[in-house]
Amino acid sequence: MHTVKVIAGGFALLGLLLILAPRLNTGGRHPVIFAMRLFIPLWFVASVINLIVGINSAGYTFLQEAPILLVVFGVPAAVAALICWRFDGRTR
């Protein structure tokens, strides 16, 4: 259940960045592309923090937490990459 909540948190961050995308400094790119490229490293850091908390607080080993990290990071990051790819095709 915790994994689902963390993934939902990732989608919440993704949605927040999509809402804020028009206000972000894009450096000449489409704001949604900029937001998705900002999301991926932010979400990776949050996912690694979740891994560290799982190891230190819950008592799991790194090998037990590593597959969870892949799922927790991978699902929202894949959606962000898909959105980025979709919008990148429209700007060319």
PDB file of N, CA, C and O in Angstrom, chain B, residues numbered from 101:
ATOM      1  N   MET B 101       0.819  -1.196   0.000  1.00  0.00           N
ATOM      2  CA  MET B 101       0.000   0.000   0.000  1.00  0.00           C
ATOM      3  C   MET B 101       0.858   1.254   0.000  1.00  0.00           C
ATOM      4  O   MET B 101       0.505   2.250  -0.631  1.00  0.00           O
ATOM      5  N   HIS B 102       1.993   1.209   0.711  1.00  0.00           N
ATOM      6  CA  HIS B 102       2.887   2.357   0.748  1.00  0.00           C
ATOM      7  C   HIS B 102       3.421   2.674  -0.649  1.00  0.00           C
ATOM      8  O   HIS B 102       3.543   3.843  -1.016  1.00  0.00           O
ATOM      9  N   THR B 103       3.736   1.646  -1.422  1.00  0.00           N
ATOM     10  CA  THR B 103       4.257   1.844  -2.769  1.00  0.00           C
ATOM     11  C   THR B 103       3.243   2.574  -3.638  1.00  0.00           C
ATOM     12  O   THR B 103       3.605   3.465  -4.406  1.00  0.00           O
ATOM     13  N   VAL B 104       1.989   2.202  -3.520  1.00  0.00           N
ATOM     14  CA  VAL B 104       0.931   2.865  -4.299  1.00  0.00           C
ATOM     15  C   VAL B 104       0.817   4.335  -3.906  1.00  0.00           C
ATOM     16  O   VAL B 104       0.628   5.199  -4.762  1.00  0.00           O
ATOM     17  N   LYS B 105       0.932   4.614  -2.617  1.00  0.00           N
ATOM     18  CA  LYS B 105       0.862   5.998  -2.153  1.00  0.00           C
ATOM     19  C   LYS B 105       2.035   6.822  -2.674  1.00  0.00           C
ATOM     20  O   LYS B 105       1.860   7.979  -3.057  1.00  0.00           O
ATOM     21  N   VAL B 106       3.224   6.233  -2.690  1.00  0.00           N
ATOM     22  CA  VAL B 106       4.397   6.955  -3.178  1.00  0.00           C
ATOM     23  C   VAL B 106       4.275   7.204  -4.681  1.00  0.00           C
ATOM     24  O   VAL B 106       4.606   8.292  -5.153  1.00  0.00           O
ATOM     25  N   ILE B 107       3.806   6.215  -5.432  1.00  0.00           N
ATOM     26  CA  ILE B 107       3.586   6.407  -6.863  1.00  0.00           C
ATOM     27  C   ILE B 107       2.532   7.488  -7.093  1.00  0.00           C
ATOM     28  O   ILE B 107       2.675   8.307  -8.001  1.00  0.00           O
ATOM     29  N   ALA B 108       1.481   7.496  -6.285  1.00  0.00           N
ATOM     30  CA  ALA B 108       0.460   8.552  -6.393  1.00  0.00           C
ATOM     31  C   ALA B 108       1.078   9.917  -6.102  1.00  0.00           C
ATOM     32  O   ALA B 108       0.713  10.910  -6.732  1.00  0.00           O
ATOM     33  N   GLY B 109       2.006   9.970  -5.154  1.00  0.00           N
ATOM     34  CA  GLY B 109       2.723  11.214  -4.892  1.00  0.00           C
ATOM     35  C   GLY B 109       3.533  11.657  -6.105  1.00  0.00           C
ATOM     36  O   GLY B 109       3.638  12.851  -6.385  1.00  0.00           O
ATOM     37  N   GLY B 110       4.100  10.705  -6.814  1.00  0.00           N
ATOM     38  CA  GLY B 110       4.826  11.021  -8.046  1.00  0.00           C
ATOM     39  C   GLY B 110       3.913  11.606  -9.104  1.00  0.00           C
ATOM     40  O   GLY B 110       4.271  12.561  -9.793  1.00  0.00           O
ATOM     41  N   PHE B 111       2.730  11.026  -9.226  1.00  0.00           N
ATOM     42  CA  PHE B 111       1.778  11.570 -10.194  1.00  0.00           C
ATOM     43  C   PHE B 111       1.252  12.937  -9.757  1.00  0.00           C
ATOM     44  O   PHE B 111       0.932  13.777 -10.598  1.00  0.00           O
ATOM     45  N   ALA B 112       1.164  13.158  -8.460  1.00  0.00           N
ATOM     46  CA  ALA B 112       0.764  14.479  -7.962  1.00  0.00           C
ATOM     47  C   ALA B 112       1.826  15.520  -8.316  1.00  0.00           C
ATOM     48  O   ALA B 112       1.494  16.622  -8.754  1.00  0.00           O
ATOM     49  N   LEU B 113       3.097  15.178  -8.130  1.00  0.00           N
ATOM     50  CA  LEU B 113       4.172  16.089  -8.519  1.00  0.00           C
ATOM     51  C   LEU B 113       4.161  16.325 -10.024  1.00  0.00           C
ATOM     52  O   LEU B 113       4.362  17.450 -10.483  1.00  0.00           O
ATOM     53  N   LEU B 114       3.930  15.279 -10.777  1.00  0.00           N
ATOM     54  CA  LEU B 114       3.838  15.395 -12.230  1.00  0.00           C
ATOM     55  C   LEU B 114       2.714  16.343 -12.626  1.00  0.00           C
ATOM     56  O   LEU B 114       2.901  17.209 -13.480  1.00  0.00           O
ATOM     57  N   GLY B 115       1.547  16.181 -12.005  1.00  0.00           N
ATOM     58  CA  GLY B 115       0.420  17.065 -12.293  1.00  0.00           C
ATOM     59  C   GLY B 115       0.694  18.503 -11.895  1.00  0.00           C
ATOM     60  O   GLY B 115       0.327  19.432 -12.614  1.00  0.00           O
ATOM     61  N   LEU B 116       1.340  18.688 -10.750  1.00  0.00           N
ATOM     62  CA  LEU B 116       1.681  20.038 -10.302  1.00  0.00           C
ATOM     63  C   LEU B 116       2.606  20.717 -11.301  1.00  0.00           C
ATOM     64  O   LEU B 116       2.406  21.884 -11.641  1.00  0.00           O
ATOM     65  N   LEU B 117       3.609  20.000 -11.767  1.00  0.00           N
ATOM     66  CA  LEU B 117       4.519  20.586 -12.747  1.00  0.00           C
ATOM     67  C   LEU B 117       3.822  20.855 -14.080  1.00  0.00           C
ATOM     68  O   LEU B 117       4.156  21.823 -14.763  1.00  0.00           O
ATOM     69  N   LEU B 118       2.869  20.023 -14.454  1.00  0.00           N
ATOM     70  CA  LEU B 118       2.110  20.294 -15.677  1.00  0.00           C
ATOM     71  C   LEU B 118       1.251  21.546 -15.534  1.00  0.00           C
ATOM     72  O   LEU B 118       1.101  22.316 -16.483  1.00  0.00           O
ATOM     73  N   ILE B 119       0.688  21.747 -14.341  1.00  0.00           N
ATOM     74  CA  ILE B 119      -0.108  22.954 -14.095  1.00  0.00           C
ATOM     75  C   ILE B 119       0.786  24.186 -14.107  1.00  0.00           C
ATOM     76  O   ILE B 119       0.404  25.235 -14.627  1.00  0.00           O
ATOM     77  N   LEU B 120       1.978  24.055 -13.532  1.00  0.00           N
ATOM     78  CA  LEU B 120       2.903  25.187 -13.460  1.00  0.00           C
ATOM     79  C   LEU B 120       3.707  25.383 -14.742  1.00  0.00           C
ATOM     80  O   LEU B 120       4.405  26.388 -14.873  1.00  0.00           O
ATOM     81  N   ALA B 121       3.630  24.464 -15.676  1.00  0.00           N
ATOM     82  CA  ALA B 121       4.456  24.503 -16.884  1.00  0.00           C
ATOM     83  C   ALA B 121       4.387  25.829 -17.637  1.00  0.00           C
ATOM     84  O   ALA B 121       5.435  26.323 -18.054  1.00  0.00           O
ATOM     85  N   PRO B 122       3.224  26.430 -17.834  1.00  0.00           N
ATOM     86  CA  PRO B 122       3.210  27.702 -18.576  1.00  0.00           C
ATOM     87  C   PRO B 122       3.964  28.821 -17.863  1.00  0.00           C
ATOM     88  O   PRO B 122       4.379  29.783 -18.510  1.00  0.00           O
ATOM     89  N   ARG B 123       4.150  28.722 -16.557  1.00  0.00           N
ATOM     90  CA  ARG B 123       4.818  29.770 -15.799  1.00  0.00           C
ATOM     91  C   ARG B 123       6.321  29.528 -15.639  1.00  0.00           C
ATOM     92  O   ARG B 123       7.041  30.396 -15.147  1.00  0.00           O
ATOM     93  N   LEU B 124       6.791  28.352 -16.053  1.00  0.00           N
ATOM     94  CA  LEU B 124       8.197  28.016 -15.876  1.00  0.00           C
ATOM     95  C   LEU B 124       9.048  28.635 -16.978  1.00  0.00           C
ATOM     96  O   LEU B 124       8.599  28.791 -18.113  1.00  0.00           O
ATOM     97  N   ASN B 125      10.268  28.982 -16.632  1.00  0.00           N
ATOM     98  CA  ASN B 125      11.207  29.497 -17.611  1.00  0.00           C
ATOM     99  C   ASN B 125      11.668  28.335 -18.477  1.00  0.00           C
ATOM    100  O   ASN B 125      12.296  27.403 -17.975  1.00  0.00           O
ATOM    101  N   THR B 126      11.372  28.374 -19.743  1.00  0.00           N
ATOM    102  CA  THR B 126      11.610  27.218 -20.594  1.00  0.00           C
ATOM    103  C   THR B 126      12.909  27.280 -21.365  1.00  0.00           C
ATOM    104  O   THR B 126      13.353  26.252 -21.877  1.00  0.00           O
ATOM    105  N   GLY B 127      13.526  28.413 -21.471  1.00  0.00           N
ATOM    106  CA  GLY B 127      14.763  28.500 -22.243  1.00  0.00           C
ATOM    107  C   GLY B 127      14.544  28.240 -23.719  1.00  0.00           C
ATOM    108  O   GLY B 127      15.438  27.724 -24.390  1.00  0.00           O
ATOM    109  N   GLY B 128      13.395  28.579 -24.233  1.00  0.00           N
ATOM    110  CA  GLY B 128      13.116  28.422 -25.656  1.00  0.00           C
ATOM    111  C   GLY B 128      12.407  27.134 -26.028  1.00  0.00           C
ATOM    112  O   GLY B 128      11.993  26.984 -27.177  1.00  0.00           O
ATOM    113  N   ARG B 129      12.253  26.207 -25.111  1.00  0.00           N
ATOM    114  CA  ARG B 129      11.545  24.954 -25.393  1.00  0.00           C
ATOM    115  C   ARG B 129      10.087  25.066 -24.968  1.00  0.00           C
ATOM    116  O   ARG B 129       9.677  26.012 -24.295  1.00  0.00           O
ATOM    117  N   HIS B 130       9.335  24.083 -25.380  1.00  0.00           N
ATOM    118  CA  HIS B 130       7.942  24.008 -24.963  1.00  0.00           C
ATOM    119  C   HIS B 130       7.902  23.857 -23.444  1.00  0.00           C
ATOM    120  O   HIS B 130       8.676  23.073 -22.895  1.00  0.00           O
ATOM    121  N   PRO B 131       7.025  24.582 -22.748  1.00  0.00           N
ATOM    122  CA  PRO B 131       7.014  24.515 -21.283  1.00  0.00           C
ATOM    123  C   PRO B 131       6.734  23.120 -20.727  1.00  0.00           C
ATOM    124  O   PRO B 131       7.245  22.776 -19.661  1.00  0.00           O
ATOM    125  N   VAL B 132       5.949  22.321 -21.412  1.00  0.00           N
ATOM    126  CA  VAL B 132       5.646  20.973 -20.924  1.00  0.00           C
ATOM    127  C   VAL B 132       6.902  20.101 -20.994  1.00  0.00           C
ATOM    128  O   VAL B 132       7.153  19.301 -20.092  1.00  0.00           O
ATOM    129  N   ILE B 133       7.684  20.252 -22.053  1.00  0.00           N
ATOM    130  CA  ILE B 133       8.927  19.493 -22.162  1.00  0.00           C
ATOM    131  C   ILE B 133       9.870  19.884 -21.029  1.00  0.00           C
ATOM    132  O   ILE B 133      10.494  19.025 -20.405  1.00  0.00           O
ATOM    133  N   PHE B 134       9.967  21.181 -20.770  1.00  0.00           N
ATOM    134  CA  PHE B 134      10.810  21.653 -19.675  1.00  0.00           C
ATOM    135  C   PHE B 134      10.339  21.085 -18.343  1.00  0.00           C
ATOM    136  O   PHE B 134      11.156  20.655 -17.528  1.00  0.00           O
ATOM    137  N   ALA B 135       9.030  21.079 -18.115  1.00  0.00           N
ATOM    138  CA  ALA B 135       8.475  20.569 -16.857  1.00  0.00           C
ATOM    139  C   ALA B 135       8.757  19.078 -16.693  1.00  0.00           C
ATOM    140  O   ALA B 135       9.068  18.631 -15.589  1.00  0.00           O
ATOM    141  N   MET B 136       8.655  18.309 -17.759  1.00  0.00           N
ATOM    142  CA  MET B 136       8.894  16.875 -17.663  1.00  0.00           C
ATOM    143  C   MET B 136      10.379  16.586 -17.449  1.00  0.00           C
ATOM    144  O   MET B 136      10.736  15.646 -16.738  1.00  0.00           O
ATOM    145  N   ARG B 137      11.234  17.389 -18.059  1.00  0.00           N
ATOM    146  CA  ARG B 137      12.674  17.200 -17.842  1.00  0.00           C
ATOM    147  C   ARG B 137      13.088  17.676 -16.460  1.00  0.00           C
ATOM    148  O   ARG B 137      14.121  17.246 -15.947  1.00  0.00           O
ATOM    149  N   LEU B 138      12.318  18.536 -15.861  1.00  0.00           N
ATOM    150  CA  LEU B 138      12.548  18.933 -14.470  1.00  0.00           C
ATOM    151  C   LEU B 138      12.013  17.858 -13.522  1.00  0.00           C
ATOM    152  O   LEU B 138      12.609  17.592 -12.478  1.00  0.00           O
ATOM    153  N   PHE B 139      10.891  17.247 -13.889  1.00  0.00           N
ATOM    154  CA  PHE B 139      10.260  16.236 -13.050  1.00  0.00           C
ATOM    155  C   PHE B 139      11.149  15.014 -12.837  1.00  0.00           C
ATOM    156  O   PHE B 139      11.259  14.516 -11.716  1.00  0.00           O
ATOM    157  N   ILE B 140      11.777  14.531 -13.895  1.00  0.00           N
ATOM    158  CA  ILE B 140      12.493  13.255 -13.812  1.00  0.00           C
ATOM    159  C   ILE B 140      13.613  13.284 -12.759  1.00  0.00           C
ATOM    160  O   ILE B 140      13.663  12.370 -11.936  1.00  0.00           O
ATOM    161  N   PRO B 141      14.510  14.277 -12.737  1.00  0.00           N
ATOM    162  CA  PRO B 141      15.512  14.252 -11.657  1.00  0.00           C
ATOM    163  C   PRO B 141      14.914  14.514 -10.276  1.00  0.00           C
ATOM    164  O   PRO B 141      15.375  13.944  -9.287  1.00  0.00           O
ATOM    165  N   LEU B 142      13.892  15.370 -10.198  1.00  0.00           N
ATOM    166  CA  LEU B 142      13.243  15.593  -8.899  1.00  0.00           C
ATOM    167  C   LEU B 142      12.626  14.307  -8.368  1.00  0.00           C
ATOM    168  O   LEU B 142      12.754  13.988  -7.186  1.00  0.00           O
ATOM    169  N   TRP B 143      11.968  13.582  -9.235  1.00  0.00           N
ATOM    170  CA  TRP B 143      11.320  12.345  -8.817  1.00  0.00           C
ATOM    171  C   TRP B 143      12.346  11.265  -8.494  1.00  0.00           C
ATOM    172  O   TRP B 143      12.112  10.436  -7.614  1.00  0.00           O
ATOM    173  N   PHE B 144      13.477  11.263  -9.193  1.00  0.00           N
ATOM    174  CA  PHE B 144      14.519  10.294  -8.874  1.00  0.00           C
ATOM    175  C   PHE B 144      15.052  10.533  -7.462  1.00  0.00           C
ATOM    176  O   PHE B 144      15.254   9.585  -6.703  1.00  0.00           O
ATOM    177  N   VAL B 145      15.278  11.792  -7.114  1.00  0.00           N
ATOM    178  CA  VAL B 145      15.756  12.119  -5.768  1.00  0.00           C
ATOM    179  C   VAL B 145      14.725  11.688  -4.721  1.00  0.00           C
ATOM    180  O   VAL B 145      15.084  11.105  -3.698  1.00  0.00           O
ATOM    181  N   ALA B 146      13.459  11.973  -4.974  1.00  0.00           N
ATOM    182  CA  ALA B 146      12.405  11.582  -4.038  1.00  0.00           C
ATOM    183  C   ALA B 146      12.327  10.054  -3.913  1.00  0.00           C
ATOM    184  O   ALA B 146      12.106   9.536  -2.818  1.00  0.00           O
ATOM    185  N   SER B 147      12.505   9.340  -5.013  1.00  0.00           N
ATOM    186  CA  SER B 147      12.466   7.877  -4.987  1.00  0.00           C
ATOM    187  C   SER B 147      13.646   7.297  -4.205  1.00  0.00           C
ATOM    188  O   SER B 147      13.492   6.317  -3.476  1.00  0.00           O
ATOM    189  N   VAL B 148      14.809   7.900  -4.359  1.00  0.00           N
ATOM    190  CA  VAL B 148      15.980   7.435  -3.611  1.00  0.00           C
ATOM    191  C   VAL B 148      15.796   7.716  -2.121  1.00  0.00           C
ATOM    192  O   VAL B 148      16.191   6.904  -1.284  1.00  0.00           O
ATOM    193  N   ILE B 149      15.199   8.861  -1.785  1.00  0.00           N
ATOM    194  CA  ILE B 149      14.894   9.147  -0.376  1.00  0.00           C
ATOM    195  C   ILE B 149      13.939   8.093   0.170  1.00  0.00           C
ATOM    196  O   ILE B 149      14.104   7.636   1.301  1.00  0.00           O
ATOM    197  N   ASN B 150      12.949   7.706  -0.614  1.00  0.00           N
ATOM    198  CA  ASN B 150      12.035   6.647  -0.197  1.00  0.00           C
ATOM    199  C   ASN B 150      12.790   5.335   0.022  1.00  0.00           C
ATOM    200  O   ASN B 150      12.499   4.603   0.968  1.00  0.00           O
ATOM    201  N   LEU B 151      13.752   5.037  -0.843  1.00  0.00           N
ATOM    202  CA  LEU B 151      14.575   3.837  -0.680  1.00  0.00           C
ATOM    203  C   LEU B 151      15.368   3.905   0.614  1.00  0.00           C
ATOM    204  O   LEU B 151      15.430   2.924   1.356  1.00  0.00           O
ATOM    205  N   ILE B 152      15.973   5.045   0.892  1.00  0.00           N
ATOM    206  CA  ILE B 152      16.773   5.198   2.107  1.00  0.00           C
ATOM    207  C   ILE B 152      15.902   5.048   3.353  1.00  0.00           C
ATOM    208  O   ILE B 152      16.312   4.414   4.326  1.00  0.00           O
ATOM    209  N   VAL B 153      14.716   5.621   3.325  1.00  0.00           N
ATOM    210  CA  VAL B 153      13.794   5.487   4.455  1.00  0.00           C
ATOM    211  C   VAL B 153      13.391   4.022   4.622  1.00  0.00           C
ATOM    212  O   VAL B 153      13.301   3.526   5.746  1.00  0.00           O
ATOM    213  N   GLY B 154      13.152   3.339   3.523  1.00  0.00           N
ATOM    214  CA  GLY B 154      12.806   1.923   3.599  1.00  0.00           C
ATOM    215  C   GLY B 154      13.919   1.082   4.193  1.00  0.00           C
ATOM    216  O   GLY B 154      13.664   0.139   4.941  1.00  0.00           O
ATOM    217  N   ILE B 155      15.143   1.423   3.862  1.00  0.00           N
ATOM    218  CA  ILE B 155      16.283   0.678   4.406  1.00  0.00           C
ATOM    219  C   ILE B 155      16.496   0.997   5.881  1.00  0.00           C
ATOM    220  O   ILE B 155      16.691   0.091   6.691  1.00  0.00           O
ATOM    221  N   ASN B 156      16.461   2.284   6.232  1.00  0.00           N
ATOM    222  CA  ASN B 156      16.765   2.691   7.607  1.00  0.00           C
ATOM    223  C   ASN B 156      15.605   2.479   8.580  1.00  0.00           C
ATOM    224  O   ASN B 156      15.817   2.014   9.700  1.00  0.00           O
ATOM    225  N   SER B 157      14.403   2.811   8.173  1.00  0.00           N
ATOM    226  CA  SER B 157      13.264   2.746   9.100  1.00  0.00           C
ATOM    227  C   SER B 157      12.566   1.393   9.107  1.00  0.00           C
ATOM    228  O   SER B 157      12.269   0.840  10.166  1.00  0.00           O
ATOM    229  N   ALA B 158      12.309   0.870   7.922  1.00  0.00           N
ATOM    230  CA  ALA B 158      11.546  -0.369   7.843  1.00  0.00           C
ATOM    231  C   ALA B 158      12.420  -1.602   7.993  1.00  0.00           C
ATOM    232  O   ALA B 158      11.907  -2.702   8.202  1.00  0.00           O
ATOM    233  N   GLY B 159      13.730  -1.436   7.888  1.00  0.00           N
ATOM    234  CA  GLY B 159      14.620  -2.567   8.099  1.00  0.00           C
ATOM    235  C   GLY B 159      14.822  -3.456   6.894  1.00  0.00           C
ATOM    236  O   GLY B 159      15.328  -4.570   7.032  1.00  0.00           O
ATOM    237  N   TYR B 160      14.436  -2.990   5.702  1.00  0.00           N
ATOM    238  CA  TYR B 160      14.658  -3.774   4.500  1.00  0.00           C
ATOM    239  C   TYR B 160      16.111  -3.641   4.065  1.00  0.00           C
ATOM    240  O   TYR B 160      16.792  -2.683   4.432  1.00  0.00           O
ATOM    241  N   THR B 161      16.576  -4.597   3.291  1.00  0.00           N
ATOM    242  CA  THR B 161      17.922  -4.508   2.726  1.00  0.00           C
ATOM    243  C   THR B 161      17.835  -3.775   1.389  1.00  0.00           C
ATOM    244  O   THR B 161      16.754  -3.574   0.835  1.00  0.00           O
ATOM    245  N   PHE B 162      19.004  -3.382   0.889  1.00  0.00           N
ATOM    246  CA  PHE B 162      19.033  -2.707  -0.412  1.00  0.00           C
ATOM    247  C   PHE B 162      18.472  -3.614  -1.500  1.00  0.00           C
ATOM    248  O   PHE B 162      17.740  -3.158  -2.379  1.00  0.00           O
ATOM    249  N   LEU B 163      18.815  -4.897  -1.441  1.00  0.00           N
ATOM    250  CA  LEU B 163      18.333  -5.825  -2.467  1.00  0.00           C
ATOM    251  C   LEU B 163      16.818  -6.013  -2.405  1.00  0.00           C
ATOM    252  O   LEU B 163      16.196  -6.305  -3.426  1.00  0.00           O
ATOM    253  N   GLN B 164      16.219  -5.852  -1.240  1.00  0.00           N
ATOM    254  CA  GLN B 164      14.765  -5.925  -1.132  1.00  0.00           C
ATOM    255  C   GLN B 164      14.114  -4.633  -1.632  1.00  0.00           C
ATOM    256  O   GLN B 164      13.020  -4.665  -2.195  1.00  0.00           O
ATOM    257  N   GLU B 165      14.779  -3.512  -1.427  1.00  0.00           N
ATOM    258  CA  GLU B 165      14.212  -2.216  -1.800  1.00  0.00           C
ATOM    259  C   GLU B 165      14.464  -1.836  -3.255  1.00  0.00           C
ATOM    260  O   GLU B 165      13.707  -1.046  -3.821  1.00  0.00           O
ATOM    261  N   ALA B 166      15.508  -2.379  -3.871  1.00  0.00           N
ATOM    262  CA  ALA B 166      15.868  -1.994  -5.235  1.00  0.00           C
ATOM    263  C   ALA B 166      14.739  -2.213  -6.255  1.00  0.00           C
ATOM    264  O   ALA B 166      14.493  -1.321  -7.067  1.00  0.00           O
ATOM    265  N   PRO B 167      14.041  -3.361  -6.248  1.00  0.00           N
ATOM    266  CA  PRO B 167      12.937  -3.516  -7.206  1.00  0.00           C
ATOM    267  C   PRO B 167      11.802  -2.525  -6.947  1.00  0.00           C
ATOM    268  O   PRO B 167      11.143  -2.074  -7.884  1.00  0.00           O
ATOM    269  N   ILE B 168      11.575  -2.189  -5.690  1.00  0.00           N
ATOM    270  CA  ILE B 168      10.547  -1.205  -5.356  1.00  0.00           C
ATOM    271  C   ILE B 168      10.953   0.167  -5.902  1.00  0.00           C
ATOM    272  O   ILE B 168      10.115   0.913  -6.408  1.00  0.00           O
ATOM    273  N   LEU B 169      12.243   0.491  -5.795  1.00  0.00           N
ATOM    274  CA  LEU B 169      12.739   1.750  -6.359  1.00  0.00           C
ATOM    275  C   LEU B 169      12.470   1.808  -7.853  1.00  0.00           C
ATOM    276  O   LEU B 169      12.049   2.843  -8.371  1.00  0.00           O
ATOM    277  N   LEU B 170      12.710   0.705  -8.545  1.00  0.00           N
ATOM    278  CA  LEU B 170      12.471   0.686  -9.988  1.00  0.00           C
ATOM    279  C   LEU B 170      11.011   0.942 -10.321  1.00  0.00           C
ATOM    280  O   LEU B 170      10.709   1.658 -11.276  1.00  0.00           O
ATOM    281  N   VAL B 171      10.108   0.371  -9.549  1.00  0.00           N
ATOM    282  CA  VAL B 171       8.679   0.572  -9.800  1.00  0.00           C
ATOM    283  C   VAL B 171       8.263   1.983  -9.414  1.00  0.00           C
ATOM    284  O   VAL B 171       7.588   2.671 -10.180  1.00  0.00           O
ATOM    285  N   VAL B 172       8.674   2.415  -8.213  1.00  0.00           N
ATOM    286  CA  VAL B 172       8.277   3.731  -7.709  1.00  0.00           C
ATOM    287  C   VAL B 172       8.790   4.836  -8.625  1.00  0.00           C
ATOM    288  O   VAL B 172       8.058   5.779  -8.925  1.00  0.00           O
ATOM    289  N   PHE B 173      10.030   4.731  -9.069  1.00  0.00           N
ATOM    290  CA  PHE B 173      10.575   5.738  -9.972  1.00  0.00           C
ATOM    291  C   PHE B 173      10.087   5.522 -11.396  1.00  0.00           C
ATOM    292  O   PHE B 173       9.741   6.476 -12.093  1.00  0.00           O
ATOM    293  N   GLY B 174      10.061   4.276 -11.821  1.00  0.00           N
ATOM    294  CA  GLY B 174       9.817   3.967 -13.225  1.00  0.00           C
ATOM    295  C   GLY B 174       8.447   4.307 -13.752  1.00  0.00           C
ATOM    296  O   GLY B 174       8.329   4.801 -14.873  1.00  0.00           O
ATOM    297  N   VAL B 175       7.410   4.060 -12.985  1.00  0.00           N
ATOM    298  CA  VAL B 175       6.053   4.280 -13.494  1.00  0.00           C
ATOM    299  C   VAL B 175       5.798   5.768 -13.769  1.00  0.00           C
ATOM    300  O   VAL B 175       5.437   6.105 -14.896  1.00  0.00           O
ATOM    301  N   PRO B 176       5.968   6.680 -12.793  1.00  0.00           N
ATOM    302  CA  PRO B 176       5.762   8.095 -13.112  1.00  0.00           C
ATOM    303  C   PRO B 176       6.783   8.642 -14.118  1.00  0.00           C
ATOM    304  O   PRO B 176       6.439   9.488 -14.943  1.00  0.00           O
ATOM    305  N   ALA B 177       8.028   8.171 -14.060  1.00  0.00           N
ATOM    306  CA  ALA B 177       9.041   8.647 -15.005  1.00  0.00           C
ATOM    307  C   ALA B 177       8.713   8.205 -16.427  1.00  0.00           C
ATOM    308  O   ALA B 177       8.950   8.953 -17.376  1.00  0.00           O
ATOM    309  N   ALA B 178       8.175   7.008 -16.584  1.00  0.00           N
ATOM    310  CA  ALA B 178       7.780   6.544 -17.918  1.00  0.00           C
ATOM    311  C   ALA B 178       6.646   7.401 -18.479  1.00  0.00           C
ATOM    312  O   ALA B 178       6.634   7.726 -19.667  1.00  0.00           O
ATOM    313  N   VAL B 179       5.701   7.760 -17.625  1.00  0.00           N
ATOM    314  CA  VAL B 179       4.611   8.631 -18.071  1.00  0.00           C
ATOM    315  C   VAL B 179       5.162  10.007 -18.441  1.00  0.00           C
ATOM    316  O   VAL B 179       4.752  10.584 -19.447  1.00  0.00           O
ATOM    317  N   ALA B 180       6.082  10.534 -17.643  1.00  0.00           N
ATOM    318  CA  ALA B 180       6.697  11.829 -17.953  1.00  0.00           C
ATOM    319  C   ALA B 180       7.480  11.760 -19.255  1.00  0.00           C
ATOM    320  O   ALA B 180       7.424  12.692 -20.057  1.00  0.00           O
ATOM    321  N   ALA B 181       8.206  10.677 -19.476  1.00  0.00           N
ATOM    322  CA  ALA B 181       8.957  10.516 -20.723  1.00  0.00           C
ATOM    323  C   ALA B 181       8.018  10.425 -21.915  1.00  0.00           C
ATOM    324  O   ALA B 181       8.308  10.969 -22.981  1.00  0.00           O
ATOM    325  N   LEU B 182       6.902   9.744 -21.740  1.00  0.00           N
ATOM    326  CA  LEU B 182       5.915   9.644 -22.810  1.00  0.00           C
ATOM    327  C   LEU B 182       5.316  11.014 -23.128  1.00  0.00           C
ATOM    328  O   LEU B 182       5.144  11.357 -24.298  1.00  0.00           O
ATOM    329  N   ILE B 183       5.001  11.793 -22.102  1.00  0.00           N
ATOM    330  CA  ILE B 183       4.476  13.145 -22.312  1.00  0.00           C
ATOM    331  C   ILE B 183       5.524  14.011 -23.005  1.00  0.00           C
ATOM    332  O   ILE B 183       5.202  14.754 -23.932  1.00  0.00           O
ATOM    333  N   CYS B 184       6.758  13.920 -22.564  1.00  0.00           N
ATOM    334  CA  CYS B 184       7.850  14.692 -23.160  1.00  0.00           C
ATOM    335  C   CYS B 184       8.031  14.312 -24.631  1.00  0.00           C
ATOM    336  O   CYS B 184       8.179  15.183 -25.489  1.00  0.00           O
ATOM    337  N   TRP B 185       8.019  13.027 -24.912  1.00  0.00           N
ATOM    338  CA  TRP B 185       8.156  12.552 -26.286  1.00  0.00           C
ATOM    339  C   TRP B 185       7.002  13.035 -27.152  1.00  0.00           C
ATOM    340  O   TRP B 185       7.196  13.415 -28.306  1.00  0.00           O
ATOM    341  N   ARG B 186       5.808  13.016 -26.591  1.00  0.00           N
ATOM    342  CA  ARG B 186       4.619  13.431 -27.335  1.00  0.00           C
ATOM    343  C   ARG B 186       4.689  14.915 -27.689  1.00  0.00           C
ATOM    344  O   ARG B 186       4.382  15.296 -28.819  1.00  0.00           O
ATOM    345  N   PHE B 187       5.085  15.744 -26.748  1.00  0.00           N
ATOM    346  CA  PHE B 187       5.150  17.177 -26.990  1.00  0.00           C
ATOM    347  C   PHE B 187       6.377  17.542 -27.816  1.00  0.00           C
ATOM    348  O   PHE B 187       6.343  18.533 -28.546  1.00  0.00           O
ATOM    349  N   ASP B 188       7.452  16.780 -27.725  1.00  0.00           N
ATOM    350  CA  ASP B 188       8.649  17.057 -28.502  1.00  0.00           C
ATOM    351  C   ASP B 188       8.375  16.862 -29.983  1.00  0.00           C
ATOM    352  O   ASP B 188       8.928  17.585 -30.811  1.00  0.00           O
ATOM    353  N   GLY B 189       7.547  15.917 -30.325  1.00  0.00           N
ATOM    354  CA  GLY B 189       7.177  15.690 -31.710  1.00  0.00           C
ATOM    355  C   GLY B 189       6.346  16.814 -32.297  1.00  0.00           C
ATOM    356  O   GLY B 189       6.371  17.039 -33.507  1.00  0.00           O
ATOM    357  N   ARG B 190       5.615  17.517 -31.460  1.00  0.00           N
ATOM    358  CA  ARG B 190       4.756  18.618 -31.931  1.00  0.00           C
ATOM    359  C   ARG B 190       5.523  19.901 -32.177  1.00  0.00           C
ATOM    360  O   ARG B 190       5.059  20.767 -32.919  1.00  0.00           O
ATOM    361  N   THR B 191       6.692  20.037 -31.567  1.00  0.00           N
ATOM    362  CA  THR B 191       7.430  21.293 -31.690  1.00  0.00           C
ATOM    363  C   THR B 191       8.344  21.319 -32.900  1.00  0.00           C
ATOM    364  O   THR B 191       8.903  22.368 -33.220  1.00  0.00           O
ATOM    365  N   ARG B 192       8.508  20.215 -33.568  1.00  0.00           N
ATOM    366  CA  ARG B 192       9.418  20.173 -34.722  1.00  0.00           C
ATOM    367  C   ARG B 192       8.681  20.409 -36.004  1.00  0.00           C
ATOM    368  O   ARG B 192       9.288  20.409 -37.074  1.00  0.00           O
TER     369      ARG B 192
END
